Amino acid sequence: MSNHMKFEVIKYSDVQYDIEGQKLDFHDELNTQKFNTSSYRWDYTWAMNIPSELPYSFQRWLPLILASRSLSPSDVQTVTLGNPEVCLLEKIAKTSVTSREIDGAYEDKVKEKIAPLFSTLEFPPQGLFMQLNTCSTKDGVPGLVGGALCTVKEVILQLVTSKKALNAFSWHLQDRTERLFYYGSPFMTERHQASFEVWHSSQEPLQLFLLPFDDRMKQEREYRVFCPPAWRSSKYTPKITAISQRKWDEPWLLANMPLPDMKQWASKILAMCDEIRERILKELDHDNMMDLCML
């Protein structure tokens, strides 16, 4: 392991205990929470500003994503949704996210208004994976063949049954000004906090990105890497401070291995994450305020 990282095994039973504890009142003194095992409830976060996701947009980092998968730009297919289509998809998704199917009342509109947008899609043998600028749609209904999307019908069904996509539609349809903060170029002698505003119009088109499906990209193999901004330190380069598994409420994929093997795999995972971190830093444009938000 890296000299600044420690491999720590957490008992699954402890996580389960905390999950059960979250069913109690959040401020109950008897609820001795060890881990942050749940999302914050709306009544505790309503006053918080929603952080901007613009610096992390899929389109901004698409070249790096393609390079990491040995794909070329021609492997990406895009579908552009106008405001009327986004509004319609939001309406359909509000009923479909829970039922996991398209409401019969919308079937004709899907055929007339939505399906033609995907008529030019080409489906490779391995199928497709769908992504919006802010999120993937994989929490929606998966394709029948290993989760891959192999037909237009599967693409649309996943799109309107994805809670993440529904949130993205609703957020996209809001006219708003987003304020972003950064701390000046890392090459400056002194870095001071600064900010800028970006206006978003609900009339802007919304893009969907479809890439060849990769069976290895499953949630049980997905990790969240934490790199807090390093502007407060003399060395500006952000470092990895923690890595956790995406499916935090389930046992680790490698949990049944002997501890030495787990540590060895953890070191490999850390090394690959650090390699991607280095690639991101090399891609950053220090003259671009949006990129500076990453530091």
N, C-alpha and C positions, 0 to 999 in steps of 0.2 A: 504494500500500500504506500501511497504518497506520504511524505513525512508530515504533511499537515492534515491528513485524513485518518480517521480511525474506523475500522470495520466493527459495527455493533449489531449483535443479534438480539432481536426483540421477540419475546415469546408471543406466539399467536394468541394464547389464552389471555394474556394481558391486554392485547388490543381488543379482543372480544369483550372483555370486562368493561373497558372504557366505552365501547360502542353501546353497550347496555346502559352504562351510566349516563350517556347523553340523552336517554329517554326521560331522565329526571330533569328537574328545573336546572337551568344553566348555572344559577348562582347558589345552588344547594350546597351548603358546607359539607354535607356528608358525601358529596360526589367528588372523591379525590382523583381527579383526572391526571393521568401520567402523560398521555399523548394527545396531540391535536388530531383527534380522530373523526371530526365532523366539520361540515361547513357551518359558518356562522348563520344564525337565524336572521331573517329579514328585520325583525323588530330590534335587533342589536346593531344593525349595519345601515339602517335607512338614511342616516345623516352623513355617511361616508361618501366621498366622491368616487365615482367609478374610474379606475385608472385607465389611461389610454393604452390601446393595444397597437397603435399605429407603428411604433418602432419595430414591432415583432411580426408585421404582416407577412403572410405567406408569399405574396408576390415579391416583396423586397428580398427575401432570402431564398427564393426559388432557384437561382443559379447554383447556390451552395448546396441546396437539397439535392438537386439533380446530380451534381458532381459526387456527392456522398453515395449515391446509388448507381453511379456509372451510367446515367441516362443523359440523353441529349435534349435540347429544347424542342425538337420535333416530336418527342415522346409525350409532350404535354398537350392536352386538348382543353380548350377553354369554352365556356358557354356564358354569354352575357345576358343578364336579366335586367329588364327595364323596370321602372317604378310600378307599372300596372301588374307585371308578373310577380314582383316581390310581394306586393299587397295581396295578391291572390294566394300565393304560396303560404303567406303568414296565416290567412284565414283557414286554409286547408290544414295546416300544421297544428293549429289550435285544437282541432278535433281529432287529429290523427296521432299525435304524440302519445296520447293515453291509450287509444284503441289499437294502435299499431297497424292500422289499415286506413285506406282512403275512404272517407265518408261517401256513400253512394250519391249524395246530393251534389257532389263536386266532380263526379266521373266524367260527365260531358265536357265541363270546363277544362279538365285536365287534358282530355283528348284534343280539344280545340285550341287551347291557349298555351299549355305547358309542353306537351309531348313534341310538337313541331320544333321547339327550341333545341331538342336533343337529336333531331333526325339525322344530323351529319356525323354523329359519334361513330368512331370505329372501335370495335372491341377486340383487343388482342387476346390470344389464347388463355392467358392468365387472368383476364378480366381487368376491371378498373377500380381505382380507389379515388374517392371524392373528397375535396377540400375546399373550404371557403377561405377568405383572407384571414379570418380570425379563429377558425376552428375546422376540424374535420367533421364528417357526418356519421362516423362509425358507430355512434350510439343509437342510430336509427336501425331499422330492420336490415339485417345483413343479407347479402346475396345467397342464393341457394347453394352455390358451389364454393364451399370453404370461406364464405363471407365476401368473395369478390363480386363486383357488379358486372353482370354479363349481358344485360338487356336494358333498354330504355325504361321499361316498366320497373325494374329493380332500382335503377337510379332515382326515379321519381319517388318511389315508395320510401327509400332510405332518406331522401331529402325532406319529406314531409313528416316523417316519424322521428326525426332527430330533434331532441330538445335543444341541443347546441345550435342547430340551424335555425330553429324557431327564435331563440334569443338573438341570433345574428340578424334575422329578418327584422325583428322589432327594433333593434338598436339602429339598423341601417335606415329605417323609415323615420328616424327622428332628426329634424334639423337641429344642429347643435354646434357649439364652439368648444373645442377641446384645448385645454391648456396643458402643455408639456414642459417639464423641467429638465434642465441639464446644468452642467457645472463647468462649461468652457472647455476648450481644447486641452488635452493632457500635456501638450507641449508648452503651455503657458507657464510662466513662473509661478503665478498664483491663479488658482481656479476659483471662480466665484459663481454662486448660483444665478442662473438666468432662466428665462422662460419664453415661450412663444405660443401663439395660438394658431389652431388649424380649424377652418370652417368646413363642416360637412353638410351637404345638402341631401335631403331624402330623394332628390331627383337624380342623383348620380347612379350610374349603372352598378350592378353587383355582379362580380365575376365568380364563376365556379371553375375549379381546376380539377381535371381528371388525369391521373397518372396510372401507369401499369401497376397492377396489384402485386404486392410482395407478401407472400404467406408468412414471412418472418416478422412482419410488422403487426404483431398482435399485442393486446393490452398487457398480457402477462409478461411480455418482454419489453415493455415500455418503462422508461425511468424518467423521473423529474429531477433535473439538475439545478441546484440553487447557486447563483453567482451574484451576490449582492454588489451594488455599485461600490467602486473603490475610491471615489473622489475624496474621501476624508483622509486617505493614507498618502504617504509620500510616493509610494509606488502605485501608479494609477491602474495597473492591469488587474481586472477583476479575477478573483480566484474562486474555484469551486469550494464551497463550504459544506455542502451536503448533497447526497443523492438518495432518493427514495424510490420505491417501486410505485408505478402508476396505480396498481390495484392494491392499495394499502390495507383494504379490509379482507384480504385473502392471504394465505401462506405464500411465501416467496417460491418462485418456480424451482429454485435449487435448494429448498429447505431440507430435503431428505438426504442431501449429500453430507459426508463427513466435514467437520469444521475446517480442516486444512484446505479441502477442495473448494468450499464456499469462499474462503479468503482468496484463493487463487483466482476464482472467477470474478470476485468483487474487484480485484486488482485490474483484471482485464477490462471490466466494464468502466472503471475509473479512467484507465488509460485511453480508451476510445472516447469517452466523454471529454477528456482534457484535449484530445486531438481536435475534436469539433469546436471546442472553445477557442483554441488557437486559430482555427480557420475563420471563425466569426470575427475575431479581433483583427485579423489581417484584411478582412473585407471591409471593415469600418472606414468610412470617409470622415476624417477629422475636421473637414470643412463643412460638413453637413450636420445641422442642428439635430435633425431627427436621429441620426446615427449616434450622436453624442449622448443621447438619452440612454444608451446602452451601457455607458461607462459610469 
